[in-house]
Amino acid sequence: MKKGIAALIIVLAVTSGFLSLNASAQSLLKRKAPELDVGDWVNSGALKMEDLKRKVVNLEFYAPWSLPSRDAIVLIRGIYKKYKVMGLEVISITKEKNREFVAEFARRNDILNPIAVRSKSEKKYGLKTWPYAVVIDRGGLVVWQGDP
């Protein structure tokens, strides 16, 4: 089982092109993942970190208007569809305030995973750049963080 989790993390990191740790972001490695601070949700009801225990979680911080973010979304969409049955949860997180815009963007781009709208979570995760990703293991610990 541990080999499966490790392989999934490697697949996420390599397939998504996330190769470098963002030195400007606070390192959360091996620490408990902070709670999400979200105003609204698309494709899901409200989620808390406690709800995600026993799942591998990939937090994808993105901006719908950003070309690098859109490229990451396409890759993550395929990974989510393939590995969801194995316990992967992908949560896309945006600061975008307009829920209807995000819902339409998700529909047009076939994004089925939960999307956090009006998020302030980037402060808790120390982001300085977008897009950005965080991988959380089944125990709720951050095992990888970086930018594309």
C-alpha distance (Angstrom), angle and dihedral (degrees) to the residues before:
residue distance angle dihedral
M1 . . .
K2 3.84 . .
K3 3.80 89.5 .
G4 3.81 88.9 54.3
I5 3.80 91.9 52.5
A6 3.80 92.1 46.6
A7 3.80 90.6 48.9
L8 3.81 91.0 49.7
I9 3.82 91.4 52.0
I10 3.79 90.7 49.3
V11 3.81 91.1 47.9
L12 3.80 90.3 50.6
A13 3.80 93.0 48.1
V14 3.79 97.5 43.7
T15 3.79 100.1 36.2
S16 3.78 92.8 47.7
G17 3.79 92.7 48.2
F18 3.79 92.6 -121.6
L19 3.79 100.5 150.8
S20 3.77 108.0 146.9
L21 3.76 135.5 57.8
N22 3.78 110.3 -127.2
A23 3.78 103.1 -119.2
S24 3.80 91.3 -160.2
A25 3.80 93.0 60.3
Q26 3.77 120.6 83.3
S27 3.77 110.0 -104.7
L28 3.77 112.6 -114.7
L29 3.80 94.6 171.3
K30 3.80 113.0 145.6
R31 3.81 90.2 4.3
K32 3.78 129.1 113.8
A33 3.79 110.2 -89.3
P34 3.82 112.4 -108.0
E35 3.79 118.4 -114.3
L36 3.79 115.3 -95.3
D37 3.82 117.4 -107.3
V38 3.80 104.4 -151.4
G39 3.80 134.0 163.4
D40 3.82 98.3 -161.4
W41 3.81 143.1 -11.4
V42 3.79 137.8 -129.9
N43 3.84 120.8 -159.1
S44 3.81 91.0 9.8
G45 3.75 147.2 45.2
A46 3.79 118.3 -108.0
L47 3.81 113.3 -55.1
K48 3.79 128.8 -156.3
M49 3.80 126.4 -167.6
E50 3.80 88.6 -112.3
D51 3.84 88.9 60.9
L52 3.81 89.5 56.6
K53 3.80 99.3 55.0
R54 3.79 113.8 126.7
K55 3.82 89.4 30.9
V56 3.77 131.1 95.3
V57 3.80 104.0 -122.0
N58 3.78 126.7 -156.2
L59 3.81 112.3 -166.4
E60 3.80 109.9 -159.8
F61 3.81 113.8 -165.3
Y62 3.81 107.4 -162.8
A63 3.78 145.9 154.5
P64 3.85 115.8 -135.4
W65 3.82 91.6 -142.0
S66 3.84 93.9 52.6
L67 3.82 117.7 98.1
P68 3.85 93.6 -150.7
S69 3.81 88.3 50.5
R70 3.80 91.5 50.7
D71 3.82 90.5 50.6
A72 3.82 90.0 51.4
I73 3.81 91.2 48.3
V74 3.82 91.7 57.8
L75 3.81 91.8 52.4
I76 3.79 94.5 43.8
R77 3.81 91.8 48.5
G78 3.82 90.1 61.6
I79 3.79 93.5 44.9
Y80 3.81 91.4 49.7
K81 3.80 93.4 50.9
K82 3.80 92.1 47.9
Y83 3.82 100.3 43.5
K84 3.82 104.1 30.8
V85 3.81 89.9 94.7
M86 3.82 88.7 57.2
G87 3.80 92.9 56.7
L88 3.81 102.6 -87.5
E89 3.80 117.0 145.4
V90 3.78 119.2 -170.3
I91 3.78 117.6 -163.5
S92 3.77 116.9 -170.4
I93 3.79 111.9 -153.5
T94 3.78 125.9 -161.6
K95 3.79 136.5 171.9
E96 3.80 87.9 -145.0
K97 3.80 107.8 129.9
N98 3.80 100.0 -158.5
R99 3.81 108.0 85.5
E100 3.82 93.1 -172.2
F101 3.82 91.1 54.3
V102 3.83 90.5 51.1
A103 3.82 92.3 46.5
E104 3.82 90.8 51.3
F105 3.82 91.1 45.6
A106 3.83 89.2 51.9
R107 3.80 91.8 48.7
R108 3.83 93.8 48.6
N109 3.81 91.6 47.4
D110 3.82 97.6 42.2
I111 3.81 92.5 -118.4
L112 3.79 107.6 165.9
N113 3.80 101.6 167.8
P114 3.83 122.6 95.2
I115 3.80 115.0 -79.2
A116 3.79 122.6 -157.1
V117 3.84 111.5 -144.6
R118 3.82 126.4 -162.0
S119 3.78 88.8 14.2
K120 3.78 124.6 179.3
S121 3.82 91.2 -179.0
E122 3.80 93.6 108.9
K123 3.81 88.6 75.5
K124 3.80 91.0 58.4
Y125 3.79 90.7 47.9
G126 3.83 93.9 45.6
L127 3.80 96.8 -124.7
K128 3.77 121.0 -179.9
T129 3.82 98.5 168.0
W130 3.80 138.1 39.6
P131 3.02 131.9 -109.8
Y132 3.78 98.9 43.3
A133 3.79 134.2 157.4
V134 3.80 137.4 -153.6
V135 3.81 124.9 -169.8
I136 3.81 117.6 -154.9
D137 3.80 122.9 -167.5
R138 3.80 127.1 -133.3
G139 3.81 90.2 -90.4
G140 3.81 93.4 57.3
L141 3.83 96.8 -104.4
V142 3.80 123.9 133.5
V143 3.80 107.4 -115.7
W144 3.81 99.7 169.7
Q145 3.80 138.8 15.2
G146 3.77 131.1 172.5
D147 3.75 151.0 118.5
P148 3.79 130.5 -103.0
